[in-house]
Amino acid sequence: MGKNGYLPLFETRPARGLVFFRSYAASIFIGICFICFHRVSYFPVTERWVWVGMFVAELWFSFYFFITVIVKWNPVFRCTFKDRLSSRFEEEELLGVDIFVCTADPRLEPPTMVVSTVLSVMAYDYPPHKLSVYLSDDGCSDLTFYALLEASGFAQLWLPFCRKLKVEPTSPEAYFQTTPEPVDDAFMANEWLIIKKTYEDMRIRIESMTRLGKVPADIRKEHKGFDEWDFVVSRHDHPSILQILIDGRDPNAIDIEGKALPTLVYLAREKRPQIHHNFKAGALNALLELAGFDGNGGPCYIGTGCVHRRESLCGMKYSKELIVESMAMKYDRKIIEKASSIEENCKALASCTYEENTPWGKEMGVKYGCVVEDILTGICIQSRGWRSVYLTPQREAFLGMVPTTLLDTLVQHKRWAEGDFQIFLSKHCPFVYGCQNMPLKLQLSYCIYLFWVPNCFATLYYVFVPSFCLLKGISLFPKISSSWGIPYLYVIVVHRVQSLVEFVWLGGTVRGWLNEQRMWMFKRTTSYFFAAIDNILKLCGFSKSAFIITGKVADDDLNRRYEQESMEFGTSSPMFTVLATLALFNLFGLVVVGTNKAINDDARIKVFDIFGFQILLCCVLVFVNLPIYQGMFFRKDSGKIPASVTLRSIAFALLASTLAMY
Ligand SMILES: O=c1ccn([C@@H]2O[C@H](COP(=O)(O)OP(=O)(O)O[C@H]3O[C@H](CO)[C@@H](O)[C@H](O)[C@H]3O)[C@@H](O)[C@H]2O)c(=O)[nH]1
């Protein structure tokens, strides 16, 4: 029970078992001190630069490790009591909620998937007249509009069905894929079958229309909204299209049980080839302009699944008075203006020129000029005094799609790393911009992401130089027989064991952890490296940011391989060439050392003593790269590494090995 007799909506609980984590961190710190001492006191007489390089890479890893330790030092957990909301507030006192769903390409984000998302949020357990769902379509596709129109009709059946059966998940696509027919209750089973059939019919209609690539004339006649596409030249050149498909204020906007439906709006903001559309940030701001309606100072804002107060997004500074004022605002459901005139009047707000010479995208709304608009906007909001907390209800609040191919993941991380480092180099760097209002630990939390790019240099050095030096005969680590090897072994092994324990404790599997380790390395040697190159090119004015949309479609074969945890290569990409070259180079290193006939048995023991750690590192890297060798030489399916990438990588790896040996 809270101070004034009211029940709090959430409770903050400190994490337990911190003594283990802190002891682990302290012991790694001691290990790092020993390594530094060894690097300085055993400075070699020859080949000094490679030694310096190793030391700099290790200093970087240590620095990054300390940041993560500080961020994890004092975590808290939020326990939320969602059910208390209705006992504390009358329905009319609840705030209006606007939900923005974005789509940008019907080929990469299929309309059936988009409308399933829309239906899932329309079915939220929240007073429907307080809920408005906006779909922003940056693809300006009449196919997506058609799908939304279909969904607006299906919502009349789906929403009452969700209430009656307490459906979870509320996305019809996900629900019918995962939930079996209810067998105990004949009446319910019948209803279940009817809704499923209606959904399947709708899905088939949308999918066949998507395959056809256009909406036939007879269907276009059914809704005036399709006329808007008469003025669309291309997806990059068209006026704003705004259609209110369900007007939540209209007493006739009801489902089959007579309950009000939430508002549903379609928007394709104006696009012109000569005016930058600012990717998702532009789409979100157009929606914002249009709708009327934790432990370290809070978690970082990372885009998807975030709920904001409107005031925080609109550039206002946090103050208690502002919150009291906004809570007192009453939502007026009276129809003052007809939906059709709102459509006409609001189109201007979604035009290309509306934001010219306004603070939108700068001081107001989602920030422009960065491909990770989410992180940049989050830093700005939190530096204006707003705080964030995790809402961790038992049932997941949001479920999304993850990329199913390796290339999609690497390209997605390249975009994130590039944007994050751009923020670090800009005036919005949390240490500068957020220093007055953001707790230091929150600034550091953001830095875990902002430092992804510099991580690539240290990692690339560590995966290439020790093997290169192994072939060249340069020792970079203490002898196996020397006690100086202990801190190296301790730091690496204990650090990884801690990560494994944490992963399993959070519900993961050992195999999942192993895959994470692989992805950790692949991202660092490719995504972050390519992001570094792009950042440099951008700083020199040679390139501009591009937002490559993550594909959300996968065929059955690909899905099957994904389920079997088989890595999907399939296409040719310079990123795969880097991965395969590094994998082959380490393999060659190991093979050359292992098969060197010139070394007799006595010498073999000596070689192992001197180069033991380098050989071990090489073995670990070869193990991590197993899916790459498999993709190059053993797989026959369409997800294998293309022959052109294999041949190129063999040539590069042979060249590097030859350079090392001669
Ligand atoms: O010009 C554009 C480009 C993208 N999008 C939408 O933006 C969303 C995010 O794009 P996606 O390709 O799915 O990127 P992800 O990497 O999966 O998204 C993460 O990273 C983005 C920043 O890079 C954040 O905006 C997201 O919230 C975050 O989930 C999608 O709904 C797109 O339809 C637009 O509306 N307009």
The ligand as an ORCA input file, in Angstrom:
! r2SCAN-3c Opt
* xyz 0 1
  O      11.921      5.053    -44.586
  C      11.514      4.283    -43.719
  C      12.311      3.220    -43.217
  C      11.781      2.381    -42.252
  N      10.501      2.581    -41.793
  C       9.936      1.666    -40.764
  O      10.800      1.637    -39.655
  C      10.643      0.403    -38.972
  C      11.998     -0.129    -38.558
  O      12.674     -0.577    -39.704
  P      13.323     -2.032    -39.779
  O      13.916     -2.188    -41.126
  O      12.345     -3.033    -39.303
  O      14.509     -1.819    -38.759
  P      14.919     -2.608    -37.429
  O      16.413     -2.612    -37.438
  O      14.259     -3.893    -37.285
  O      14.385     -1.572    -36.317
  C      15.129     -1.142    -35.203
  O      16.020     -0.082    -35.536
  C      15.397      1.103    -36.050
  C      16.479      2.169    -36.186
  O      17.500      1.764    -37.014
  C      14.317      1.621    -35.095
  O      13.598      2.619    -35.781
  C      13.351      0.524    -34.726
  O      12.435      0.993    -33.771
  C      14.132     -0.650    -34.161
  O      13.258     -1.728    -33.865
  C       9.868     -0.539    -39.909
  O       8.558     -0.680    -39.409
  C       9.866      0.218    -41.228
  O       8.697     -0.030    -41.941
  C       9.722      3.617    -42.248
  O       8.579      3.774    -41.832
  N      10.249      4.437    -43.204
*
